[in-house]
Amino acid sequence: MSENVFDGNPGRVVRMKMKNETPQRRIKVGLFGFGNTGRMVADEFYKDGLFDLEWVVRRTHKDNHKYATRLLGYEADDAPIFSVDEVDPVFFQHHPVDIIVDFSSARAHNSYAPAAAFGMKMISAISKYKEKDLEELRQLAQKTAVLYSPNITLGINFLLVASQILQGIAPHADIEIVEEHFRGKKEESGTALKIAQILGLEKDRHVNSIRVGGIVGKHEIIFGLPNQTIRLVHESISKRAFGQGAIFASKWLIDAPIGLYSMENIIIDMFKKNIPIY
């Protein structure tokens, strides 16, 4: 039995150990990226009582050596910010963490690659990798546990797995993918293209894009069958969903052996463990 208490920092909850309760292991996290999404991800990790946000690395010298927690509005000196040119193998000796989470940009993995030698696990949520980048992630996964997910939200990855299951059940269904995003997004949704790929659909024929207003992101897979239609829909309300996805992935990855993983691997594992029995 346990109870939640505040430790004096607004929004941050710490669980107090109660009698006969085994304490949970706290997970130390280092974050690459502190842009709009990275700030929200940092905030989600900091508020979660299971994690200690140890440091943040960003590409520029902006806010260098300030505390991320202060910039997030907390009255606490936690998670100092470093510029990427301060990061070398010695950095990871002096600032060890359990998991490195990357929400920065392609090529950043070269900066934290030395951390693999110290047993630090890695989560990459970068959406635009080239094949060379992916090969370098595969090489890192020979030394430590690496999870790569271009869209790390729990809902999207559930959608990816569920759509494949449904396609297997109804292989002759007509399938269309509709993706909606904010007006200023010019490129096609990488997530929609991945859905098309895993379902074996031609992207030029089956991916439909809509750009209106300030939609964060919505993906819908429509299965057309005789006399019925099945729709699988996921909508991101806030970029904080990426932080929650990274937290979900971290809790799974912390006990994973060396290898390369995806969010789909986690969802499939959860499917197997939670098949309903009537």
Summary of the structure (lengths in Angstrom):
residues: 278
radius of gyration: 20.2
end to end distance: 30.4
largest distance: 63.6
contacts: 865
relative contact order: 0.13
helix: 36%
strand: 26%
